[in-house]
Amino acid sequence: MRIAEADLEKIEEIAKLFDAYRVWYRQQSNLAASEQFLRDRLRNQESIIYVAFDEDLAVGFTQLYPLYSSTRLARLWLLNDLYVTPEYRGQGISIQLIERAKELARQTGAAGLSLETEKNNLIGNHLYPRTDFEVDTEHFVYFWTNPEFLPR
């Protein structure tokens, strides 16, 4: 298994994984919009995507967004997306992707990685503590939904 930073050259293959990830989170499949979203993030240098390859086949990915903490006076990385195709699960690919994300945090002098997942994500909630993430029981997560937002 090879972990590589994504570039626009493999965007179509990565978009298929990204679209499957979105479907797993109960979103409607939209391959064209998924590809454009990723293309925009990479072109605008708004995210970093690491991809797991088996030979030339993309089988998993993680996408990270830069954040900043005023209280820590430091950069953080939001590990926003993590997905491995079902037939490749259980082989440690998620752990390899997370370790690559941790390396990014070290290379950029970031204070750490942050992530959020659903309470019913049994796979993720088992995986993240195994990779040294700690559940934050001190804070609530709030979200405001823009009533004017039109989903793709």
TORNU-369899 format. One record per residue: residue number from 1; residue in one letter; x, y, z of N, C-alpha, C in turn. Coordinates in Angstrom, 3 decimals. Example, Ala and Ser with C-alpha at 12.3 -4.5 7.8 and 13.67 -1.06 7.14 Angstrom:
+-----+----+----------+----------+----------+----------+----------+----------+----------+----------+----------+
!   i ! aa !     n_px !     n_py !     n_pz !    ca_px !    ca_py !    ca_pz !     c_px !     c_py !     c_pz !
+-----+----+----------+----------+----------+----------+----------+----------+----------+----------+----------+
!   1 !  A !   13.190 !   -5.690 !    7.800 !   12.300 !   -4.500 !    7.800 !   13.200 !   -3.300 !    7.800 !
!   2 !  S !   12.850 !   -2.250 !    7.080 !   13.670 !   -1.060 !    7.140 !   12.900 !    0.030 !    7.870 !
+-----+----+----------+----------+----------+----------+----------+----------+----------+----------+----------+
end
This chain:
+-----+----+----------+----------+----------+----------+----------+----------+----------+----------+----------+
!   i ! aa !     n_px !     n_py !     n_pz !    ca_px !    ca_py !    ca_pz !     c_px !     c_py !     c_pz !
+-----+----+----------+----------+----------+----------+----------+----------+----------+----------+----------+
!   1 !  M !    0.852 !   -1.177 !    0.000 !    0.000 !    0.000 !    0.000 !    0.897 !    1.238 !    0.000 !
!   2 !  R !    0.559 !    2.172 !   -0.848 !    1.320 !    3.417 !   -0.963 !    0.393 !    4.576 !   -0.610 !
!   3 !  I !    0.876 !    5.489 !    0.238 !    0.127 !    6.695 !    0.589 !    0.790 !    7.861 !   -0.135 !
!   4 !  A !   -0.001 !    8.623 !   -0.880 !    0.538 !    9.750 !   -1.646 !   -0.373 !   10.957 !   -1.493 !
!   5 !  E !    0.228 !   12.132 !   -1.618 !   -0.572 !   13.350 !   -1.613 !   -1.277 !   13.470 !   -2.952 !
!   6 !  A !   -2.557 !   13.818 !   -2.909 !   -3.359 !   13.918 !   -4.125 !   -2.933 !   15.115 !   -4.956 !
!   7 !  D !   -3.070 !   14.949 !   -6.252 !   -2.907 !   16.067 !   -7.175 !   -4.032 !   15.968 !   -8.201 !
!   8 !  L !   -4.112 !   16.953 !   -9.061 !   -5.216 !   16.999 !  -10.012 !   -5.159 !   15.884 !  -11.052 !
!   9 !  E !   -4.009 !   15.260 !  -11.193 !   -3.846 !   14.195 !  -12.181 !   -4.758 !   13.000 !  -11.909 !
!  10 !  K !   -4.977 !   12.664 !  -10.642 !   -5.792 !   11.494 !  -10.267 !   -7.161 !   11.894 !   -9.711 !
!  11 !  I !   -7.592 !   13.120 !   -9.997 !   -8.789 !   13.654 !   -9.346 !  -10.051 !   12.841 !   -9.664 !
!  12 !  E !  -10.167 !   12.296 !  -10.864 !  -11.363 !   11.529 !  -11.222 !  -11.485 !   10.274 !  -10.362 !
!  13 !  E !  -10.371 !    9.599 !  -10.157 !  -10.377 !    8.378 !   -9.342 !  -10.648 !    8.706 !   -7.872 !
!  14 !  I !  -10.056 !    9.787 !   -7.383 !  -10.259 !   10.197 !   -5.995 !  -11.707 !   10.640 !   -5.784 !
!  15 !  A !  -12.273 !   11.300 !   -6.786 !  -13.664 !   11.762 !   -6.691 !  -14.627 !   10.598 !   -6.528 !
!  16 !  K !  -14.331 !    9.447 !   -7.119 !  -15.190 !    8.275 !   -6.947 !  -15.203 !    7.836 !   -5.481 !
!  17 !  L !  -14.031 !    7.851 !   -4.844 !  -13.959 !    7.529 !   -3.415 !  -14.717 !    8.561 !   -2.590 !
!  18 !  F !  -14.504 !    9.832 !   -2.922 !  -15.143 !   10.925 !   -2.196 !  -16.661 !   10.833 !   -2.305 !
!  19 !  D !  -17.159 !   10.513 !   -3.502 !  -18.596 !   10.381 !   -3.695 !  -19.138 !    9.204 !   -2.874 !
!  20 !  A !  -18.405 !    8.087 !   -2.846 !  -18.828 !    6.937 !   -2.029 !  -18.849 !    7.300 !   -0.550 !
!  21 !  Y !  -17.873 !    8.088 !   -0.110 !  -17.818 !    8.566 !    1.269 !  -19.065 !    9.395 !    1.599 !
!  22 !  R !  -19.425 !   10.297 !    0.698 !  -20.605 !   11.149 !    0.906 !  -21.874 !   10.292 !    0.976 !
!  23 !  V !  -21.968 !    9.292 !    0.118 !  -23.132 !    8.395 !    0.132 !  -23.195 !    7.652 !    1.464 !
!  24 !  W !  -22.025 !    7.241 !    1.977 !  -21.982 !    6.567 !    3.283 !  -22.566 !    7.477 !    4.372 !
!  25 !  Y !  -22.392 !    8.800 !    4.207 !  -22.967 !    9.778 !    5.140 !  -24.346 !   10.257 !    4.681 !
!  26 !  R !  -25.043 !    9.396 !    3.932 !  -26.434 !    9.613 !    3.556 !  -26.673 !   10.833 !    2.660 !
!  27 !  Q !  -25.705 !   11.173 !    1.835 !  -25.867 !   12.227 !    0.847 !  -26.133 !   11.562 !   -0.500 !
!  28 !  Q !  -26.811 !   12.277 !   -1.371 !  -27.064 !   11.728 !   -2.701 !  -25.771 !   11.720 !   -3.503 !
!  29 !  S !  -25.597 !   10.680 !   -4.275 !  -24.426 !   10.594 !   -5.138 !  -24.462 !   11.734 !   -6.149 !
!  30 !  N !  -23.314 !   12.380 !   -6.316 !  -23.172 !   13.431 !   -7.320 !  -21.698 !   13.476 !   -7.691 !
!  31 !  L !  -21.313 !   12.593 !   -8.587 !  -19.911 !   12.447 !   -8.944 !  -19.336 !   13.717 !   -9.552 !
!  32 !  A !  -20.089 !   14.383 !  -10.407 !  -19.591 !   15.611 !  -11.040 !  -19.334 !   16.695 !   -9.992 !
!  33 !  A !  -20.259 !   16.877 !   -9.068 !  -20.084 !   17.889 !   -8.022 !  -18.965 !   17.495 !   -7.063 !
!  34 !  S !  -18.847 !   16.200 !   -6.776 !  -17.761 !   15.724 !   -5.906 !  -16.412 !   16.024 !   -6.544 !
!  35 !  E !  -16.291 !   15.729 !   -7.826 !  -15.030 !   15.998 !   -8.512 !  -14.720 !   17.491 !   -8.528 !
!  36 !  Q !  -15.725 !   18.320 !   -8.812 !  -15.492 !   19.770 !   -8.853 !  -15.110 !   20.312 !   -7.474 !
!  37 !  F !  -15.759 !   19.795 !   -6.433 !  -15.445 !   20.215 !   -5.070 !  -13.978 !   19.929 !   -4.749 !
!  38 !  L !  -13.533 !   18.712 !   -5.040 !  -12.132 !   18.350 !   -4.771 !  -11.177 !   19.149 !   -5.645 !
!  39 !  R !  -11.525 !   19.314 !   -6.894 !  -10.695 !   20.096 !   -7.816 !  -10.505 !   21.524 !   -7.267 !
!  40 !  D !  -11.591 !   22.126 !   -6.794 !  -11.520 !   23.482 !   -6.233 !  -10.655 !   23.534 !   -4.983 !
!  41 !  R !  -10.809 !   22.540 !   -4.106 !  -10.007 !   22.536 !   -2.878 !   -8.517 !   22.468 !   -3.211 !
!  42 !  L !   -8.148 !   21.601 !   -4.155 !   -6.736 !   21.450 !   -4.498 !   -6.201 !   22.660 !   -5.259 !
!  43 !  R !   -6.965 !   23.142 !   -6.230 !   -6.522 !   24.320 !   -7.004 !   -6.307 !   25.527 !   -6.105 !
!  44 !  N !   -7.203 !   25.714 !   -5.149 !   -7.134 !   26.880 !   -4.259 !   -6.268 !   26.630 !   -3.029 !
!  45 !  Q !   -5.651 !   25.463 !   -2.969 !   -4.802 !   25.065 !   -1.844 !   -5.533 !   25.219 !   -0.509 !
!  46 !  E !   -6.781 !   24.747 !   -0.499 !   -7.629 !   24.842 !    0.685 !   -7.685 !   23.558 !    1.489 !
!  47 !  S !   -7.141 !   22.489 !    0.952 !   -7.089 !   21.243 !    1.695 !   -5.911 !   20.422 !    1.203 !
!  48 !  I !   -5.585 !   19.422 !    2.000 !   -4.583 !   18.435 !    1.620 !   -5.271 !   17.083 !    1.664 !
!  49 !  I !   -5.081 !   16.313 !    0.609 !   -5.706 !   15.003 !    0.509 !   -4.602 !   13.969 !    0.360 !
!  50 !  Y !   -4.653 !   12.948 !    1.205 !   -3.755 !   11.808 !    1.082 !   -4.574 !   10.626 !    0.596 !
!  51 !  V !   -3.995 !    9.881 !   -0.333 !   -4.695 !    8.768 !   -0.960 !   -3.892 !    7.492 !   -0.777 !
!  52 !  A !   -4.598 !    6.420 !   -0.441 !   -3.983 !    5.092 !   -0.352 !   -4.188 !    4.396 !   -1.691 !
!  53 !  F !   -3.077 !    3.916 !   -2.244 !   -3.116 !    3.215 !   -3.528 !   -2.669 !    1.777 !   -3.351 !
!  54 !  D !   -3.422 !    0.868 !   -3.972 !   -3.002 !   -0.516 !   -4.145 !   -2.622 !   -0.599 !   -5.623 !
!  55 !  E !   -1.321 !   -0.623 !   -5.891 !   -0.818 !   -0.461 !   -7.264 !   -1.264 !    0.926 !   -7.728 !
!  56 !  D !   -2.090 !    1.004 !   -8.788 !   -2.588 !    2.298 !   -9.270 !   -4.040 !    2.553 !   -8.885 !
!  57 !  L !   -4.619 !    1.665 !   -8.085 !   -6.017 !    1.781 !   -7.696 !   -6.137 !    2.545 !   -6.379 !
!  58 !  A !   -6.875 !    3.654 !   -6.408 !   -7.132 !    4.424 !   -5.187 !   -8.162 !    3.666 !   -4.355 !
!  59 !  V !   -7.798 !    3.354 !   -3.102 !   -8.673 !    2.536 !   -2.254 !   -9.079 !    3.238 !   -0.957 !
!  60 !  G !   -8.513 !    4.405 !   -0.678 !   -8.863 !    5.138 !    0.531 !   -8.282 !    6.530 !    0.475 !
!  61 !  F !   -8.823 !    7.411 !    1.310 !   -8.311 !    8.779 !    1.339 !   -8.630 !    9.433 !    2.682 !
!  62 !  T !   -7.914 !   10.488 !    2.957 !   -8.259 !   11.397 !    4.043 !   -8.052 !   12.816 !    3.536 !
!  63 !  Q !   -8.928 !   13.710 !    3.938 !   -8.831 !   15.115 !    3.549 !   -8.720 !   15.962 !    4.807 !
!  64 !  L !   -7.752 !   16.876 !    4.792 !   -7.497 !   17.730 !    5.949 !   -7.613 !   19.201 !    5.554 !
!  65 !  Y !   -8.185 !   19.978 !    6.467 !   -8.324 !   21.420 !    6.265 !   -7.550 !   22.149 !    7.355 !
!  66 !  P !   -6.885 !   23.252 !    7.006 !   -6.173 !   24.010 !    8.033 !   -7.147 !   24.799 !    8.906 !
!  67 !  L !   -6.870 !   24.798 !   10.191 !   -7.603 !   25.590 !   11.181 !   -6.574 !   26.313 !   12.036 !
!  68 !  Y !   -7.045 !   27.267 !   12.806 !   -6.169 !   27.983 !   13.728 !   -6.864 !   28.103 !   15.068 !
!  69 !  S !   -6.092 !   27.961 !   16.124 !   -6.624 !   28.064 !   17.477 !   -6.103 !   29.343 !   18.119 !
!  70 !  S !   -7.011 !   30.230 !   18.465 !   -6.622 !   31.466 !   19.141 !   -6.098 !   31.187 !   20.539 !
!  71 !  T !   -6.706 !   30.236 !   21.227 !   -6.268 !   29.958 !   22.595 !   -4.908 !   29.273 !   22.622 !
!  72 !  R !   -4.640 !   28.442 !   21.618 !   -3.338 !   27.768 !   21.556 !   -2.294 !   28.592 !   20.800 !
!  73 !  L !   -2.757 !   29.640 !   20.118 !   -1.886 !   30.455 !   19.266 !   -1.138 !   29.564 !   18.272 !
!  74 !  A !   -1.909 !   28.676 !   17.642 !   -1.272 !   27.687 !   16.777 !   -2.224 !   27.213 !   15.687 !
!  75 !  R !   -1.609 !   26.594 !   14.687 !   -2.360 !   25.933 !   13.628 !   -2.838 !   24.577 !   14.142 !
!  76 !  L !   -3.992 !   24.159 !   13.646 !   -4.526 !   22.814 !   13.827 !   -4.879 !   22.295 !   12.441 !
!  77 !  W !   -5.054 !   21.015 !   12.319 !   -5.584 !   20.440 !   11.086 !   -6.870 !   19.716 !   11.417 !
!  78 !  L !   -7.901 !   19.968 !   10.629 !   -9.167 !   19.265 !   10.758 !   -9.124 !   18.051 !    9.846 !
!  79 !  L !   -9.123 !   16.868 !   10.460 !   -9.214 !   15.633 !    9.694 !  -10.697 !   15.467 !    9.393 !
!  80 !  N !  -11.099 !   15.999 !    8.258 !  -12.518 !   16.109 !    7.951 !  -13.106 !   14.850 !    7.336 !
!  81 !  D !  -12.327 !   14.172 !    6.505 !  -12.834 !   13.021 !    5.780 !  -11.836 !   11.869 !    5.882 !
!  82 !  L !  -12.348 !   10.680 !    6.074 !  -11.527 !    9.470 !    6.083 !  -12.401 !    8.342 !    5.553 !
!  83 !  Y !  -11.920 !    7.684 !    4.504 !  -12.732 !    6.633 !    3.881 !  -11.822 !    5.594 !    3.243 !
!  84 !  V !  -12.207 !    4.338 !    3.413 !  -11.549 !    3.214 !    2.749 !  -12.655 !    2.376 !    2.119 !
!  85 !  T !  -12.456 !    1.963 !    0.869 !  -13.472 !    1.153 !    0.205 !  -13.717 !   -0.128 !    1.003 !
!  86 !  P !  -14.963 !   -0.597 !    1.030 !  -15.308 !   -1.745 !    1.874 !  -14.422 !   -2.965 !    1.673 !
!  87 !  E !  -14.057 !   -3.279 !    0.444 !  -13.259 !   -4.490 !    0.211 !  -11.818 !   -4.364 !    0.692 !
!  88 !  Y !  -11.390 !   -3.162 !    1.071 !  -10.028 !   -2.962 !    1.580 !  -10.001 !   -2.664 !    3.081 !
!  89 !  R !  -11.148 !   -2.668 !    3.728 !  -11.195 !   -2.393 !    5.162 !  -10.583 !   -3.539 !    5.946 !
!  90 !  G !  -10.105 !   -3.228 !    7.147 !   -9.529 !   -4.244 !    8.006 !   -8.072 !   -4.549 !    7.699 !
!  91 !  Q !   -7.453 !   -3.771 !    6.821 !   -6.063 !   -3.990 !    6.443 !   -5.118 !   -2.925 !    6.997 !
!  92 !  G !   -5.646 !   -2.043 !    7.859 !   -4.803 !   -1.012 !    8.462 !   -4.608 !    0.230 !    7.608 !
!  93 !  I !   -5.375 !    0.361 !    6.539 !   -5.220 !    1.509 !    5.642 !   -5.630 !    2.804 !    6.339 !
!  94 !  S !   -6.721 !    2.765 !    7.105 !   -7.148 !    3.966 !    7.845 !   -6.050 !    4.426 !    8.796 !
!  95 !  I !   -5.414 !    3.486 !    9.457 !   -4.338 !    3.832 !   10.389 !   -3.177 !    4.473 !    9.633 !
!  96 !  Q !   -2.838 !    3.932 !    8.465 !   -1.764 !    4.522 !    7.662 !   -2.112 !    5.950 !    7.240 !
!  97 !  L !   -3.359 !    6.172 !    6.862 !   -3.783 !    7.520 !    6.469 !   -3.738 !    8.477 !    7.655 !
!  98 !  I !   -4.182 !    8.010 !    8.814 !   -4.125 !    8.846 !   10.017 !   -2.680 !    9.150 !   10.386 !
!  99 !  E !   -1.813 !    8.174 !   10.297 !   -0.395 !    8.415 !   10.609 !    0.208 !    9.439 !    9.659 !
! 100 !  R !   -0.215 !    9.396 !    8.389 !    0.285 !   10.405 !    7.438 !   -0.241 !   11.786 !    7.811 !
! 101 !  A !   -1.466 !   11.877 !    8.278 !   -2.033 !   13.145 !    8.734 !   -1.275 !   13.667 !    9.951 !
! 102 !  K !   -0.903 !   12.782 !   10.860 !   -0.114 !   13.189 !   12.028 !    1.245 !   13.727 !   11.592 !
! 103 !  E !    1.827 !   13.104 !   10.572 !    3.108 !   13.578 !   10.056 !    2.965 !   14.989 !    9.493 !
! 104 !  L !    1.857 !   15.269 !    8.819 !    1.595 !   16.625 !    8.325 !    1.552 !   17.610 !    9.487 !
! 105 !  A !    0.872 !   17.236 !   10.566 !    0.797 !   18.108 !   11.741 !    2.194 !   18.389 !   12.296 !
! 106 !  R !    3.014 !   17.357 !   12.364 !    4.383 !   17.559 !   12.854 !    5.179 !   18.458 !   11.903 !
! 107 !  Q !    5.078 !   18.200 !   10.606 !    5.842 !   18.968 !    9.614 !    5.458 !   20.443 !    9.603 !
! 108 !  T !    4.204 !   20.746 !    9.904 !    3.735 !   22.129 !    9.855 !    3.726 !   22.798 !   11.228 !
! 109 !  G !    4.231 !   22.110 !   12.241 !    4.272 !   22.684 !   13.582 !    2.899 !   22.897 !   14.186 !
! 110 !  A !    1.938 !   22.108 !   13.756 !    0.568 !   22.243 !   14.253 !    0.449 !   21.684 !   15.665 !
! 111 !  A !   -0.514 !   22.226 !   16.404 !   -0.758 !   21.759 !   17.764 !   -1.377 !   20.363 !   17.769 !
! 112 !  G !   -2.043 !   19.980 !   16.684 !   -2.635 !   18.652 !   16.626 !   -3.667 !   18.528 !   15.536 !
! 113 !  L !   -4.402 !   17.433 !   15.600 !   -5.476 !   17.132 !   14.657 !   -6.795 !   17.128 !   15.404 !
! 114 !  S !   -7.820 !   17.598 !   14.738 !   -9.167 !   17.578 !   15.291 !  -10.056 !   16.813 !   14.324 !
! 115 !  L !  -11.035 !   16.106 !   14.859 !  -12.004 !   15.444 !   13.995 !  -13.326 !   15.342 !   14.720 !
! 116 !  E !  -14.350 !   15.127 !   13.947 !  -15.697 !   14.945 !   14.474 !  -16.316 !   13.780 !   13.727 !
! 117 !  T !  -17.033 !   12.934 !   14.427 !  -17.743 !   11.836 !   13.774 !  -19.065 !   11.606 !   14.486 !
! 118 !  E !  -19.945 !   10.913 !   13.813 !  -21.234 !   10.610 !   14.405 !  -21.073 !    9.635 !   15.561 !
! 119 !  K !  -21.946 !    9.740 !   16.530 !  -21.904 !    8.823 !   17.674 !  -22.132 !    7.384 !   17.244 !
! 120 !  N !  -22.894 !    7.178 !   16.169 !  -23.192 !    5.813 !   15.721 !  -22.164 !    5.285 !   14.716 !
! 121 !  N !  -21.080 !    6.008 !   14.488 !  -20.011 !    5.524 !   13.614 !  -19.143 !    4.557 !   14.414 !
! 122 !  L !  -19.589 !    3.321 !   14.504 !  -18.911 !    2.332 !   15.342 !  -17.472 !    2.078 !   14.887 !
! 123 !  I !  -17.253 !    2.033 !   13.583 !  -15.900 !    1.799 !   13.074 !  -14.978 !    2.940 !   13.499 !
! 124 !  G !  -15.389 !    4.169 !   13.226 !  -14.573 !    5.328 !   13.575 !  -14.377 !    5.477 !   15.071 !
! 125 !  N !  -15.429 !    5.258 !   15.828 !  -15.326 !    5.422 !   17.281 !  -14.486 !    4.336 !   17.933 !
! 126 !  H !  -14.242 !    3.260 !   17.218 !  -13.303 !    2.242 !   17.681 !  -11.882 !    2.575 !   17.201 !
! 127 !  L !  -11.788 !    3.081 !   15.984 !  -10.494 !    3.383 !   15.369 !   -9.779 !    4.563 !   16.031 !
! 128 !  Y !  -10.465 !    5.667 !   16.227 !   -9.785 !    6.895 !   16.652 !   -9.075 !    6.762 !   18.000 !
! 129 !  P !   -9.678 !    6.169 !   19.019 !   -8.917 !    5.977 !   20.256 !   -7.682 !    5.082 !   20.071 !
! 130 !  R !   -7.770 !    4.114 !   19.166 !   -6.620 !    3.244 !   18.882 !   -5.462 !    4.014 !   18.244 !
! 131 !  T !   -5.766 !    5.181 !   17.666 !   -4.725 !    5.985 !   17.022 !   -4.419 !    7.240 !   17.852 !
! 132 !  D !   -4.682 !    7.160 !   19.154 !   -4.318 !    8.185 !   20.140 !   -5.177 !    9.447 !   20.119 !
! 133 !  F !   -6.343 !    9.403 !   19.477 !   -7.282 !   10.514 !   19.600 !   -8.035 !   10.349 !   20.912 !
! 134 !  E !   -8.337 !   11.459 !   21.552 !   -9.092 !   11.445 !   22.804 !  -10.443 !   12.103 !   22.592 !
! 135 !  V !  -11.475 !   11.516 !   23.161 !  -12.810 !   12.097 !   23.082 !  -12.845 !   13.344 !   23.955 !
! 136 !  D !  -13.347 !   14.422 !   23.410 !  -13.495 !   15.669 !   24.157 !  -14.843 !   15.639 !   24.877 !
! 137 !  T !  -14.814 !   15.445 !   26.174 !  -16.053 !   15.425 !   26.958 !  -16.304 !   16.769 !   27.638 !
! 138 !  E !  -15.437 !   17.742 !   27.374 !  -15.522 !   19.044 !   28.037 !  -16.321 !   20.081 !   27.245 !
! 139 !  H !  -16.519 !   19.832 !   25.953 !  -17.124 !   20.842 !   25.094 !  -18.328 !   20.292 !   24.342 !
! 140 !  F !  -19.229 !   21.173 !   23.977 !  -20.325 !   20.851 !   23.081 !  -19.938 !   21.305 !   21.693 !
! 141 !  V !  -20.457 !   20.630 !   20.682 !  -20.282 !   21.061 !   19.297 !  -21.620 !   21.625 !   18.854 !
! 142 !  Y !  -21.610 !   22.850 !   18.369 !  -22.813 !   23.504 !   17.877 !  -22.654 !   23.758 !   16.390 !
! 143 !  F !  -23.774 !   23.818 !   15.681 !  -23.750 !   24.104 !   14.258 !  -24.938 !   24.966 !   13.913 !
! 144 !  W !  -24.699 !   26.025 !   13.163 !  -25.762 !   26.875 !   12.664 !  -25.981 !   26.549 !   11.200 !
! 145 !  T !  -27.212 !   26.289 !   10.805 !  -27.537 !   25.993 !    9.418 !  -28.069 !   27.249 !    8.749 !
! 146 !  N !  -27.421 !   27.616 !    7.671 !  -27.844 !   28.773 !    6.894 !  -29.134 !   28.432 !    6.162 !
! 147 !  P !  -30.240 !   29.108 !    6.456 !  -31.510 !   28.762 !    5.815 !  -31.510 !   29.066 !    4.318 !
! 148 !  E !  -30.542 !   29.841 !    3.847 !  -30.474 !   30.198 !    2.426 !  -29.557 !   29.262 !    1.621 !
! 149 !  F !  -28.901 !   28.329 !    2.302 !  -27.988 !   27.403 !    1.622 !  -28.751 !   26.421 !    0.758 !
! 150 !  L !  -28.273 !   26.242 !   -0.445 !  -28.885 !   25.278 !   -1.368 !  -27.884 !   24.145 !   -1.593 !
! 151 !  P !  -28.168 !   22.941 !   -1.073 !  -27.237 !   21.830 !   -1.256 !  -27.134 !   21.424 !   -2.722 !
! 152 !  R !  -25.975 !   20.838 !   -3.059 !  -25.773 !   20.378 !   -4.445 !  -26.460 !   19.060 !   -4.658 !
+-----+----+----------+----------+----------+----------+----------+----------+----------+----------+----------+
end
